[in-house]
Amino acid sequence: MATTFAALIFRPAEIPDRALSQGFAVALGGWAVASPRLFVAPLPGVPGFCAAYYASGEPAAGGGDELDHLAELFDDELSPPVAVLDAAAELGHPGATIYALVFSEEIVHDDGWRFEASGFVRHFVREGEEGVEAGVEAPDRSDVVEVDIDLPEGATEQQEREALDRAIRPHRGSTFLAAELGAPVLGALMGGLFAPERRVDVRLVEPGPASVAAEVARLNRVLRREGGRGAPASPPPVRGVAAPATYEAFARAYDWADPADPEDLYRELAIGAIEGTLRFLREDELRSHEREPGWEAAAARRLYPLARLSGSALGGGGGGAAQRAVVALGADGEQLWLVRGGTSAAPAGPTFGELLRYLSLGWSRRSDAEEDLIGALMLRARLRSLGG
């Protein structure tokens, strides 16, 4: 069976797993890929380097569909290596270097890159419309030529393959990477592909109470607030539904009594189905759901009320109708739901952690990398709210 793969090559000391996870999630923000996968393995024969292999996780009739996806994704302006470098810089590794290879045995496709903060270099061979073509790209150049293949008259099929290999070998992306790393990279990547060490989940923001607490701390810093001010002693159960652990972490860390902003309103939000003005519910408002008509249906789905939403998400009406729009937290402590009237629940789009990161980015002066991140948060939330 022909092998097709896309991999990043990196030093683990420069690229932590969180950078891989966030970077791929940002690059995939607008892609309808439901189950992207990353597997990491050390590279035999290339000391100090690991490879992260990406696959879409989507069923496909043949390798061509996956190769088309890999080629298009890695050729995008905001490709996985670029986004991973940005995430690594955010995590304190601004001088990292990443190599990448998209390779297929099914057709001629061998595309290699070196990425660093100062720019990139790319060498490739691939099948073009007029035959096999080779190219070199950098920020200041782009050269693509057809590959001349010298075939003897009456050449056999084996001789044709050997002539093709001789002609394209100097132009291969894997040849370029072997020279960069001083080792036969393609063989090492083939070995690592079938010996993964661990899986890295592709996520914009990590789930769990610790991550939520960190996102609230980030939001407090952005808004110049004091963590835990006015926090409830213990979030109450609502209609028999206990507060998820992520909500408890949020409640302990959030600033519930900022004297500079007593209304505590987040206006003009637009992430997934959460559009309008949001206000996190106080303890007395949580308890009021014990009496709120229709909330039995939401409680039966193990939803926990989180915030009120008013404005454009309800057709811009506000007023009494706004009292029926609640952003609720699912039993997993991660997924958010938009509940109207206590009975109608639909996916809100972002996860709890993603909503908190969106809020902190929304009130920040953003770098280019942060603009990419908030864009990915909005794109991913939109896809989820539409069922994608």
C-alpha positions in Angstrom: 0.0 0.0 0.0 1.3 3.4 -1.0 2.3 5.6 2.0 1.1 9.2 2.2 1.8 11.5 5.2 2.4 15.0 6.5 4.8 15.6 9.3 6.5 18.4 11.3 10.1 17.8 12.4 11.2 19.7 15.5 13.2 19.7 18.7 11.0 18.9 21.6 12.7 21.5 23.8 11.5 24.2 21.4 8.1 22.9 20.5 6.0 21.7 23.5 2.9 19.6 22.9 0.6 22.6 23.7 2.2 24.5 20.8 1.5 21.5 18.5 -2.1 21.3 19.7 -2.9 25.0 19.4 -1.0 25.5 16.2 -2.8 22.8 14.3 -6.1 23.9 15.8 -5.5 27.4 14.5 -4.5 26.2 11.1 -7.6 24.0 10.9 -10.0 26.7 12.3 -12.0 27.1 9.1 -11.7 23.5 7.9 -14.6 21.1 8.4 -12.4 18.3 9.8 -14.2 16.6 12.6 -11.4 14.4 14.1 -7.9 15.7 13.3 -5.1 13.5 14.7 -1.5 14.1 15.7 0.9 11.4 16.6 4.4 12.1 17.9 7.4 9.8 17.5 11.2 10.3 18.0 13.1 10.2 14.7 15.5 7.2 14.5 18.8 8.3 13.2 18.1 12.0 13.7 19.2 12.7 17.3 17.3 15.4 19.2 14.4 15.6 16.8 10.8 14.3 16.9 8.1 14.2 14.2 4.4 15.0 14.6 2.3 13.2 12.0 -1.0 14.8 11.0 -4.0 13.0 9.6 -7.5 14.4 9.0 -9.2 11.3 10.6 -11.8 11.5 7.8 -12.8 8.3 6.0 -11.6 8.4 2.4 -12.0 6.1 -0.6 -8.3 6.4 -1.5 -5.0 8.1 -0.6 -5.6 10.9 -3.1 -8.4 12.5 -1.1 -6.1 12.7 2.0 -3.1 13.9 -0.1 -5.3 16.7 -1.6 -6.2 17.8 1.9 -2.6 17.7 3.2 -1.2 19.5 0.2 -3.8 22.3 0.4 -3.6 22.6 4.2 0.2 22.9 4.2 0.3 25.2 1.2 -2.1 27.7 3.0 -0.7 31.0 4.1 -1.6 30.1 7.7 -0.2 26.5 7.5 0.3 24.2 10.5 4.1 25.0 10.8 3.4 28.7 10.8 0.7 28.5 13.5 2.8 26.1 15.6 5.7 28.5 15.5 3.4 31.3 16.6 2.1 29.2 19.5 5.7 28.2 20.5 6.7 31.9 20.6 3.7 32.6 22.8 4.9 29.9 25.1 8.4 31.3 25.4 10.2 29.8 22.5 10.5 32.6 19.9 13.7 31.2 18.3 12.3 27.8 17.3 12.8 26.2 13.9 10.4 23.7 12.3 10.8 21.5 9.3 7.8 20.0 7.4 7.3 17.3 4.8 4.3 16.3 2.8 5.0 13.0 1.0 3.3 10.4 -1.1 4.4 7.2 -2.8 1.1 7.0 -4.8 2.1 9.9 -7.1 5.2 12.1 -7.3 4.8 14.4 -4.3 7.7 15.3 -2.0 7.4 18.8 -0.5 9.7 20.0 2.2 10.0 23.2 4.2 12.1 24.9 6.8 10.3 27.5 8.9 11.7 30.0 11.4 10.7 33.5 12.6 12.8 35.1 9.8 11.0 33.3 7.0 10.9 30.0 5.1 12.5 27.9 2.4 10.7 25.3 0.4 11.9 22.6 -2.1 9.5 20.3 -3.8 8.7 17.9 -6.7 5.1 17.1 -7.6 3.0 16.1 -10.5 1.7 19.2 -12.4 -0.6 19.6 -15.3 2.2 19.2 -17.9 4.2 16.5 -16.0 6.5 16.4 -13.1 7.6 19.8 -11.9 10.2 21.0 -9.3 10.3 24.2 -7.4 12.1 26.3 -4.8 10.3 29.0 -2.8 11.3 31.6 -0.3 9.8 35.0 0.7 11.7 36.7 -2.1 11.6 34.0 -4.8 9.4 31.4 -6.4 10.9 29.2 -9.2 9.0 26.3 -10.7 10.4 24.3 -13.7 9.4 21.1 -15.5 11.7 18.2 -14.8 13.5 16.8 -17.8 13.7 13.0 -17.8 16.4 11.4 -19.9 15.0 8.1 -21.2 16.9 5.7 -23.5 15.1 4.5 -26.6 12.9 1.5 -25.9 13.3 1.9 -22.1 11.6 -0.7 -19.9 9.2 0.3 -17.1 11.9 -0.3 -14.6 14.3 1.9 -16.5 11.6 4.6 -16.7 11.3 4.5 -12.9 15.0 4.7 -12.4 15.3 7.6 -14.8 12.5 9.4 -13.0 14.1 8.9 -9.6 17.5 10.2 -10.9 15.9 13.3 -12.3 13.8 14.2 -9.3 16.1 13.2 -6.5 18.1 16.5 -6.3 14.8 18.4 -6.1 13.0 16.4 -3.6 11.8 18.1 -0.4 13.2 15.1 1.6 16.6 15.6 -0.1 16.6 19.2 1.0 15.6 18.2 4.6 18.3 15.5 4.7 20.9 18.2 3.8 19.5 20.5 6.5 19.5 17.8 9.2 22.5 15.8 8.1 20.6 12.5 8.1 18.4 10.5 5.7 15.1 12.1 6.8 12.7 10.1 4.6 13.8 6.7 6.0 13.6 8.1 9.6 10.1 9.5 9.0 8.9 6.2 7.5 10.2 4.4 10.7 8.6 6.9 13.1 5.3 6.8 11.2 4.8 3.2 12.3 6.1 3.6 15.8 4.2 6.5 17.4 5.0 7.3 21.0 2.0 9.4 21.9 -1.1 11.2 20.6 -1.6 14.9 20.9 -5.2 16.2 20.7 -5.8 19.1 18.5 -7.4 21.9 20.6 -7.6 25.6 20.6 -7.9 25.7 24.4 -7.3 22.7 26.7 -10.3 21.4 28.6 -10.6 20.8 32.4 -10.7 22.9 35.6 -7.0 23.9 35.6 -7.3 25.2 32.0 -10.5 27.1 32.8 -8.9 28.7 35.9 -5.9 29.7 33.8 -8.2 31.3 31.2 -10.0 33.2 33.9 -6.7 34.5 35.3 -5.8 35.6 31.8 -9.1 37.5 31.5 -8.6 39.1 34.9 -5.2 40.4 33.9 -6.6 41.8 30.7 -9.4 43.6 32.5 -7.2 44.5 35.5 -9.5 42.7 37.8 -8.9 40.8 41.1 -9.3 37.1 41.0 -11.8 35.5 43.4 -13.3 38.8 44.6 -16.9 38.2 45.7 -16.7 34.5 44.8 -19.4 32.3 46.2 -18.5 29.8 48.9 -19.8 26.9 46.8 -21.9 27.1 43.6 -25.4 25.7 44.3 -26.9 22.8 42.5 -29.7 23.8 40.0 -32.7 21.5 39.8 -30.6 18.7 41.1 -27.7 19.3 38.7 -24.4 19.9 40.5 -22.0 22.5 39.2 -19.4 20.9 36.9 -15.8 21.0 38.2 -14.9 23.5 35.5 -17.6 25.8 36.7 -16.4 25.5 40.3 -12.9 26.5 39.1 -14.4 29.4 37.2 -16.4 30.6 40.1 -13.4 30.6 42.5 -11.2 32.5 40.0 -13.6 35.1 38.5 -14.0 38.7 39.8 -17.6 38.9 40.7 -17.5 42.3 42.4 -15.3 44.7 40.3 -16.3 48.2 41.6 -15.1 49.7 38.3 -17.6 47.6 36.3 -20.6 46.7 38.5 -22.8 45.7 35.5 -20.2 43.2 34.3 -21.5 43.1 30.8 -19.6 41.7 27.7 -21.1 43.5 24.8 -21.1 42.9 21.0 -20.0 39.3 21.3 -20.1 37.2 18.1 -18.8 33.7 18.5 -20.8 30.8 17.2 -24.4 31.2 18.3 -23.4 33.5 21.1 -24.2 36.9 19.7 -25.1 40.0 21.7 -24.5 40.9 25.3 -23.4 38.4 27.9 -23.4 38.5 31.7 -22.3 35.6 34.0 -25.0 34.6 36.4 -24.7 35.4 40.1 -25.5 33.0 42.9 -29.0 34.4 43.4 -29.7 34.1 39.6 -28.5 30.5 39.6 -30.9 29.7 42.5 -33.8 31.4 40.6 -33.6 28.6 38.0 -35.2 26.4 40.7 -38.4 28.3 40.0 -37.9 29.3 36.4 -40.7 27.8 34.2 -39.4 25.3 31.7 -36.0 24.7 33.1 -36.9 21.1 34.0 -36.1 20.2 30.4 -32.6 21.7 30.5 -32.0 20.0 33.9 -33.0 16.7 32.4 -30.2 17.2 29.9 -27.8 17.9 32.8 -27.3 21.5 31.7 -26.0 24.0 34.3 -26.8 27.7 33.7 -23.8 29.9 33.1 -24.7 33.3 31.7 -27.6 35.4 30.4 -27.5 36.4 26.7 -29.4 39.3 25.2 -29.4 41.3 22.0 -28.9 40.1 18.4 -28.9 36.4 19.2 -32.6 36.9 20.0 -33.4 39.0 17.0 -32.2 42.2 18.7 -35.3 42.4 20.9 -33.8 42.4 24.3 -36.4 43.0 27.1 -38.4 40.1 28.4 -37.3 37.8 25.6 -33.7 38.1 26.7 -34.6 36.5 30.1 -35.2 33.3 28.2 -31.7 33.1 26.6 -29.2 31.3 28.8 -25.7 30.0 28.0 -25.5 26.7 29.8 -22.7 24.3 30.5 -23.0 20.7 29.5 -22.4 17.8 31.9 -18.9 17.3 30.5 -17.9 20.8 31.8 -16.8 21.8 28.3 -19.5 22.1 25.7 -21.8 25.2 25.9 -25.4 25.2 24.9 -27.8 28.1 24.1 -31.1 27.5 25.9 -34.2 29.5 25.2 -37.3 29.2 27.4 -35.6 26.4 29.3 -36.7 23.9 26.7 -34.9 24.6 23.4 -31.2 23.8 23.6 -28.8 24.1 20.7 -24.9 23.9 20.5 -23.5 27.4 21.2 -20.3 26.7 19.3 -17.3 27.5 21.6 -16.2 25.4 24.5 -16.1 27.0 27.9 -12.4 27.6 27.7 -12.7 28.9 24.2 -15.3 31.4 25.2 -13.0 32.7 28.0 -10.1 33.0 25.7 -12.3 34.8 23.2 -13.3 37.3 25.9 -9.7 38.0 26.9 -8.6 38.4 23.3 -11.5 40.6 22.6 -10.4 43.1 25.2 -6.7 43.0 24.3 -4.5 44.7 21.8 -3.8 41.7 19.6 -0.6 40.6 17.8 -0.9 39.1 14.4 -0.7 35.6 15.9 -3.5 36.5 18.3 -5.6 37.8 15.4 -5.2 34.3 13.8 -6.2 32.7 17.1 -9.3 34.7 17.6 -10.2 34.1 14.0 -9.8 30.4 14.5 -12.0 30.5 17.6 -14.8 32.2 15.7 -14.5 29.9 12.7 -14.5 26.7 14.8 -17.4 27.9 16.9 -19.4 28.8 13.9 -18.9 25.4 12.3 -19.9 23.6 15.6 -23.0 25.8 16.0 -24.1 24.7 12.5 -23.5 21.1 13.3 -20.1 20.8 11.6 
